[in-house]
Every structure is written in C-alpha cells, then in structure tokens.
Amino acid sequence: MGIEIERKFLLANDDWRKAIASSKHIAQGYLVDVRALREGTARASVRVRISGEQAWLNIKSVELGIARAEYELPLALADAQAMLDTMCNGVLEKVRHHVEVEGWTFEVDEFLGTNNGLVVAELELPETHAAYPRPGWLGREVSSLARYYNVNLLEHPYAEWNEDERNATDVQAGEGA
C-alpha cells in the first residue's frame, strides 16, 4: 500500500518565487463527490488529473492529517479528458510550481478560477516526524484543515470563503476529506 506523508502550508510572502525550478498547469476532477466523503458513504477520494500530456487516476483515503493511503495509476490522456468532461462535478485548475529548498522540493499550488487567490505549499516527507526546512516564506500549517483539501475546493471554492474561514485554525465539523 502506498502512503503519502504530506504537510500543507499557507505562504507568508512571495519570496518562494525566487526558487522556482519548474511550473506546470494541472486540471483535476473527482469521481467521488465530496458529499459522499463527508457522509461516510465513500472511504476514498478518487481523482482524475491531467498535467501536460500526462494523466493519472489517484485514489486517496479520507483521513484528515498528514499521512494517508494513496495510489496513483497512469491513464490515457484521452480517457482522462473524457472523464473530466463527463464524470466529474467540476474541474479544479492550478499552476504547480516546484520550489527547491535545501535539497527538498516544495510544491506550491496557485489556484485558478473560483479558487484564485489561494496559494498553498505542500511538502512530501519520508516519515511523519521527519525534519524539514522552514524557509521564511513558509506560513501557517493547514495540513489538518479539510477546507484546504482540493476535493473540498470544488464544492466550497476560496472565492466564497468568509473572513472567518480564511483565518480559522480549527477543523470545522463535517468538513470531510
């Protein structure tokens, strides 16, 4: 079984842009609706993702936190596009920047569309308590806040968040994976 150990952060400033190694556009949609995850009728999120000429099917367990079971399978680009067009309730788009810091790669996602203005950094770790660099541009950790999970951004996009949601640090009841 694949386990993804990942921390997610807001950004304190734009200094990360100086260390961008590469960037790519990503479009993704979910085959399992966020309501099914929240209601407990689904035990995993199932995502179709396209970046350039590559496409994947991603299956991730629903637990909140930094460690979750994850599987990623390659898809034919035409199949992935057909799934996004016909089987998903919306498509989330973002530009992912790979930012190198002390031998580590932070993935900084700048969201587009109704999530424009939201920018988060993710860092995959080899183990849950691994030490990692904390550059000055790295802000507050939001790894356990479900509203920042991509699957939730389709149902409740950043443009609709009120000031309390943008500043709250606790996990809201019923937010689901």
N, C-alpha and C positions, 0 to 999 in steps of 0.2 A: 504494500500500500504506500502511495506517495503522501508525504506530509509536507505541507507548506508552513514554514515558520516565518511570519512577516509582521513587521511593525509599520504603522502608518502614522504620518505626522502632518500637521499644518506647517506652513512656512512663515518664518519671522520676517523675511525680506527677500529681495530678488538677487542676492549675491550668488546663489546657486547657478545662475545663468552663465557665469564666467567659466564654469567647469563642465559644460555640456559636451559630451563626447559624440552623441548622435541623437537623432529625433525621428519619430515615426508616427503616422496617423493610425489610429485604431478605431474600428467600429465594432460594436458588440451588442448582442441582444440576448434575452433569456427565454429559454424554452419552458421553464417552470416559473410561473407568476409569483411575485413577492408575497401575494396574499396566501398562497398555498404554504409558503415557508413560514409565514407568521402564524398561520392557523395550525401548523404542525401536520398538515396532510402531505407534505413533502419533506424528505430528510436531506436533500441536497439541492443546491442551485446548479442549473445546467445552462451553460453559456456557449454561444457561438461567437467567435471572434475572428475578424479579418484585419490583417495589417499588411499592406502592400499586396504581394502575390501569394501570401501565406494565409492559411485559415486553420482554426482549431476548434474542437469541442472540448470544453472544460467542465469538469464536474467537481464541485467543492461541497464538503459537509457544512452544516448550518450553524455550528457552534460559534458563539462570539469569542473573540480573543485572538491571540497571535498564532496559535497552532491549530491547523485544520487539515483533514484529509483532502487530498486534491489529486485529480487525474487529468491529464491533458492528452488528447488524441488528435492527430492531424486529420484534416478534412480537405476534400477537393474544393478549390476556390468557388466553382460554380454551385456546388451543393451548399456551401456556407452562405453564399449570397442569396440563394433561393430560400434557405431557412430564415435569414434575416428579413426577407421580403414578405414571407407568407406565414411564419410560425411564431414570430416574436411580437410582443406588445411594446413596440418602440425600439429604437436603436440609440444607444449611448455612444457619443463620439468624443474623442480626446486626442491630444497630442502627448505622446510619452517621450520624455527626454531622459536619456541615460547620463547620469552625473557621477563622475568619478571622484572619490574622496578617499585618500589613504589606502588604495587597493580595493575599496568597496564600491559597488555600483548602486546608487540610489536611483530609483525610477520615479521621476517627477511627472505627474499627470496634470496637464492643463485641460480642463473640461471645456467642451464647446456647447453650443445650443442653449437649452434651458438650464444647463449647469455651468454656463460661462461665469467666470469669476472664482470658481472653486479650483484650487491648486493644492495637491497633496503629494507628499513624498512617501514612497514605500521602500523598505529595505528587507530583503530576504536574508535570514540568518541560518547558520548551520545547526543551532540548538537554541532553546528558548531563553537561556540566560547568557548567551554569548555577548561579549563586549563588542561595541561597535563605535565608530567615530560619531561625534556630535558637533558638526560644523555650526558656526554661528547663525547660519540661515535656517537651521532646523528648529521648528517651533514646537508647539504643544502636541503631545502624542494623542491620537484619536483611534488607536487600534481596536478598542472595545466599544466604540460608539457606532452602532449599526447604521445610523443615518449616513455615514460616510462610505458604506459598502456600495459598490457600483449597482448591485441589484436594486437597492432602495432608491438610488438616484433617478431611476426611470419613473417610479411611482410618485415620488416627492422630490422634484428637482430643486437644486440650490436656489434658483430664482424665486421659489415660493417659500423659502425659509424665512421665518421672522428673526428678529434680533436675538431672542432667547435661544432659538435653535442654533444659531451661528456661534453663540458664546457659551452654551451649556457644556458642562464637563461630565454629566452623569448619563448613564444609559437610560433611555426612555423606555417605559414599559411597553411591550408589544411591538418593538421595532423589528424584531426578527432578522434573519441573516440576509 
